[in-house]
């Protein structure tokens, strides 16, 4: 009898989890939506969460939104190796769109010299929202359909105020090729009657899987090396705008819940200012409140760290912004049994949407504080560099000019000023030849990023790391190096 009862409960939960859902399951309460703005279902042909959205349908919807809403413009920044578009939406009020170039110039001026004359009280905050850099962690990109719709169509005063005070750089798919690969797998192996058994084929993706891009690179380690077309487009947009907050939506093991930063305190890189972590924690209060409201479990300051600057959640930290990692327990398909009960794909999407919107609420309410932090980050960095005098980094290799060139190329992609050596010279017992060597002045805006890329660090507060613990670029490229 007991076995029968347990079986009955499991079957009931599974049937309930397969009930049709509509937009009210996902979207915030008390919002009227402009009926002239297309819903995701009207363009992609199914309710969000019923199927895994393919990249082509995701792009169709984003283009449809841009065509129908004066809150959105769209930019095609290039193509992936599989020739998929790398799109970026800019979402803000129509009034801000009309003055977008001046808004960007004023915002970037916060990072330059003499920024103390700028008034942040009437300056919009800039938020970069990015989804599913690992393609087989798809709840992020599927949530982007709903987030974009909400921002384009909601007639609530809260959303109007948000858009008046915020410029949102919206990247619905960090990894188009990986997302497409995984969506195909999940959809092809989906049963008409969903099967929550973790042993089902749907939840055992074949190699190489959708995590990586076309050439199987993990793009969430490429924020510093910048070797892939998706990364190059993303980094160019980042440096063009210097966003205050960047969100990075991921998934983790099925038996987990939901994580948001800060990460493990002892594993924060020492070059990251303490104020960065304090602001991250304050933003986290908004996530906690929003997830409490919908009854979702979550945790913070465990499992993940803020050390390697080549990840999406930490790269902003060394560039005057605040990076935020979200990790949602993955259904790995459409519905799966977990240690916490039945986990459905729509549930994972709703959590990601909730975190995306709570980020924007925090950005709006903390706007001036975060803008002032960005200004002080670069002002303090310049003061640190000026106290060191005219110090510079020089690197080169007369045995391999290509290695030297490509290292300089990476620095330039990060808007770091680099000069070719004008004549042969020697320093610290090393020879640097014209045509084979470069000089990087340390007294420039991105001096902290320079330090992070060339830093040789052999002692650590914590001996454990999430993954990457060393990335000194002159060693990675095996070039001669000196500080002058």
Buried (B, 14 or more C-beta within 10 A) or exposed (E): EEEEEEEEEBEEBBEEBBEEBEBEBBBBEEBEBEEEBBBBBEBBEEBBBBBBBBBBBBBBBBBBBBEBBEBBBBBEBEBBBEEBBBBBBBBBBEEBBEEBEEBBEBBBBBBBEEBEEBEBEEBBBBBBBBBBBBBBBBBBBBBBBBBBBBBBBBEBEBBEEBBBBBBBBBBBBBBBBBBBBBBBBBBEBBEEEBBBEBEBBBBEBEEEBBBBBBEEBBBBBBBBBBBBBBBBBBBBBBBEBBBBBBBBBBBBEBBBBBBBBBBBEEBBBEBBBEBBBEBBBBBBEBBBEBBEEBEBEBEBBEBBBBBBBBBBBBBBBBBBBBBBBBBBBBBBBBBBBBEEEBBBBBBBBBBBBBBBBBBBBBBBBBBBEBBBBBBBBBBBBBEBBEEEEEBBBBBBBBEBBEBBBEBBEBBEBBBBBBEBBEEEBEEEEBEBBEEBBBBBBBBBBBBBBBBBBBBEBEEBEEEEBBEBBEBBBBEBBEBBBBEE
